[in-house]
């Protein structure tokens, strides 16, 4: 077990160690630690792994995804569906919620339209 060092460089006693759950690493040698008892979050029965696996299997058994599932939310106009272009696998097809399709390429993580 590691021993804590005080500010002046002396070795500290075992009681000087901080015990808790690491939340984030802030930098080299610095960490944010949550101390004290952490309450266990109760898991809803519908979030149980067996229930989720059954739901996923049922969804994957059917081919395709319904358009209403893909294009929904407060910013549905900014949501796009991407698929490989059948004639040229190096290109991508971007489909908008209104059904318009644009053929292009993904360059540096951004979609760039190209002419066919």
C-alpha positions in Angstrom: 0.0 0.0 0.0 1.3 3.4 -0.9 2.1 5.9 1.8 1.1 9.6 1.6 3.7 12.3 1.6 3.0 15.5 3.5 3.7 18.9 1.9 7.1 19.2 3.7 8.2 15.8 2.3 7.8 13.7 5.5 6.1 10.3 5.2 2.5 10.5 6.6 0.8 7.9 8.7 -1.7 5.5 7.1 -4.5 7.7 8.3 -3.4 10.4 6.0 -4.4 8.5 2.8 -7.5 9.6 1.0 -9.9 6.8 0.1 -12.7 7.2 -2.4 -13.8 6.9 -5.9 -11.8 8.6 -8.7 -14.1 10.9 -10.6 -11.6 12.6 -13.0 -7.9 13.1 -13.7 -7.2 16.8 -13.8 -3.6 16.6 -14.9 -0.3 15.0 -14.0 -0.5 13.9 -10.5 -3.9 15.5 -9.8 -7.1 13.7 -9.5 -10.6 14.6 -8.3 -11.8 12.0 -5.8 -15.3 11.6 -4.3 -15.1 10.5 -0.7 -17.8 9.2 1.6 -20.5 6.6 0.9 -21.8 6.5 -2.6 -25.4 5.5 -2.9 -26.2 2.7 -5.3 -28.5 3.7 -8.0 -31.4 1.3 -8.2 -31.7 -0.5 -11.6 -35.2 -0.5 -13.1 -36.4 -4.0 -14.2 -36.7 -2.8 -17.8 -33.0 -1.8 -17.8 -31.9 -5.3 -16.8 -29.4 -6.8 -19.3 -31.6 -9.7 -20.2 -34.5 -7.4 -21.0 -32.3 -5.1 -23.1 -30.7 -8.1 -25.0 -34.2 -9.4 -25.9 -35.3 -6.0 -27.1 -32.1 -5.6 -29.2 -32.6 -9.1 -30.7 -36.2 -8.3 -31.6 -35.1 -5.0 -33.2 -32.2 -6.5 -35.1 -34.4 -9.4 -36.4 -36.2 -6.9 -38.7 -34.3 -5.4 -41.6 -33.9 -1.7 -41.7 -34.8 1.1 -39.4 -38.0 3.1 -39.5 -37.6 6.7 -40.7 -39.5 8.1 -37.8 -36.9 6.6 -35.4 -33.9 8.1 -37.2 -35.3 11.6 -37.9 -36.8 12.7 -34.7 -36.0 15.1 -31.9 -36.0 18.9 -31.5 -33.4 19.4 -34.3 -34.8 16.9 -36.8 -33.8 19.2 -39.7 -30.1 18.8 -38.7 -30.2 15.0 -38.5 -28.8 13.1 -41.5 -28.6 9.4 -42.4 -25.4 8.2 -44.0 -25.0 5.1 -46.2 -22.3 3.8 -48.6 -22.9 4.7 -52.3 -23.7 1.5 -54.2 -22.0 2.5 -57.5 -18.8 3.8 -55.8 -18.0 2.5 -52.3 -15.5 5.4 -51.8 -18.5 7.8 -51.7 -21.2 8.3 -49.1 -24.9 9.2 -49.5 -26.3 11.7 -47.0 -30.1 11.6 -46.7 -32.0 14.4 -44.9 -35.3 14.1 -43.0 -37.3 15.4 -46.0 -35.8 12.7 -48.3 -33.3 14.7 -50.2 -30.1 12.7 -51.0 -26.6 14.2 -51.6 -23.6 12.2 -52.7 -20.2 13.1 -51.3 -17.2 12.1 -49.3 -16.2 12.4 -45.7 -13.0 14.5 -45.5 -11.4 15.2 -42.1 -14.6 14.1 -40.4 -16.9 16.4 -42.4 -19.2 15.6 -45.3 -18.2 17.2 -48.6 -20.7 17.0 -51.5 -19.2 15.9 -54.9 -20.6 15.7 -58.4 -21.5 12.2 -59.6 
